[in-house]
């Protein structure tokens, strides 16, 4: 028998939790998350959340900084909506118990100090407080260790139906029992985050495998701009360290990128030096490493007062100490790593997808806010604004949505095999590793058409192999994640091949950028600004 709720949210990051709190006073809510709730990219976010707060700052400045970072592909309406709402969404957080440090900080690409933060663990602080509120809400039921497999659409339930395609629920793997259960809902919201684990080196948590993007794509939703995977310039480089980010705020407080000889190199590349937008800094580091042959560069903040460093960056300081690095005395070895997906499922700024009853919010969504490269600390802000907008949209159209997602018969039970060949699980791990290495080597910071075509050819074979495993083995989270990263990797390559230019994060040696200087806020006239063209892929129903 199906489990039914009015609103089902897939994911447990800040977008998911804030959405749940926005709607739960009037609707029953399920939160379905494939791991335990606190495990998410949101909880790992160090830097902060951008909002115009100081009197010396302005909405226009924040908007222009976002457009500059996005390299001309941002949608102005989306940017204005998010920036204008920021102060109100910060009030939501304070109401929910979130605390911020009294002083603002600055990060790459920002003209002013406008980053609200809690030490160097802002995401963790926000997630803690929201998770605590969600746990106590009587209208919210949480399903941890439940992996959403595929969306269920109305025409699967009733093939004779003559009506717009609508999502009516999802098949969900209960990881504790191994059973696949049917969940139905009036409205389904994907808040599954990004896809950093598609790449070999990433700052993301282990579950960032693009699940929601793959699910929405298989159901028929459009996806766009997946070629824009942002590489964070500064992840800790150490043989024993895994995906530990060195916050952009370290550079905002005076940290300087230097090479092995102690020479700063970013000023030669961009007027903002080490505080240039992330795409420029990541390419600058990549070029410096290739030029010197060194495996990393270094981030030096040792010139600042040791107590200042320890109090402003206690988490980073403690983690570096674990690896024998005293950041108050010597530079931190850093390398770029896959960090944030600026593309995703095509939505409006209210989270609406092409499919009735299906919304996508947070990193999974492509609203036009980030364009070709995300401005630092706009991500947590986007989660809050989109969850608010989606809650208003859903409440306004509740009767219409509920009618469209109602079916005359119940979805069929899951009928896949119930046996697993344990020997083949080893091969699944090998294929996972192959995809991630392939993406890092051929679809990384610097690309070429030839490399992309090679990646596409290999991925077409891998997808077929994955399909055979998926069709002939009992459901297992490793198989599901492999299936999803294979699809997202293939879509990324297809988007990249369609992008016949170097812009923002997408840099191809076959399409060198023009010699004109980098865009600056002074170059932008908001009255005449118009964005470039999205790369869009379409997908029919399975």
Secondary structure as UniProt FT lines:
FT   STRAND          3..10
FT   HELIX           14..23
FT   TURN            24..26
FT   STRAND          29..32
FT   TURN            37..38
FT   HELIX           42..44
FT   STRAND          49..50
FT   TURN            55..56
FT   HELIX           59..69
FT   TURN            70..72
FT   HELIX           76..95
FT   TURN            96..97
FT   TURN            108..109
FT   STRAND          115..116
FT   TURN            119..120
FT   HELIX           122..136
FT   TURN            138..139
FT   STRAND          140..143
FT   TURN            144..145
FT   STRAND          146..153
FT   HELIX           154..157
FT   TURN            159..160
FT   STRAND          166..174
FT   TURN            175..177
FT   STRAND          180..190
FT   HELIX           196..198
FT   TURN            206..207
FT   HELIX           211..219
FT   STRAND          223..224
FT   TURN            226..227
FT   STRAND          229..236
FT   TURN            239..240
FT   HELIX           248..252
FT   TURN            253..254
FT   STRAND          256..258
FT   TURN            260..261
FT   HELIX           266..268
FT   TURN            271..272
FT   HELIX           273..275
FT   HELIX           278..292
FT   STRAND          297..300
FT   TURN            302..303
FT   HELIX           306..312
FT   HELIX           314..322
FT   TURN            323..324
FT   TURN            327..329
FT   STRAND          332..341
FT   STRAND          344..346
FT   TURN            349..350
FT   STRAND          358..360
FT   HELIX           362..364
FT   STRAND          365..366
FT   TURN            371..372
FT   TURN            376..377
FT   HELIX           379..396
FT   HELIX           398..404
FT   HELIX           422..442
FT   HELIX           449..472
FT   HELIX           477..498
FT   TURN            504..505
FT   TURN            509..510
FT   HELIX           521..523
FT   TURN            526..528
FT   STRAND          536..537
//
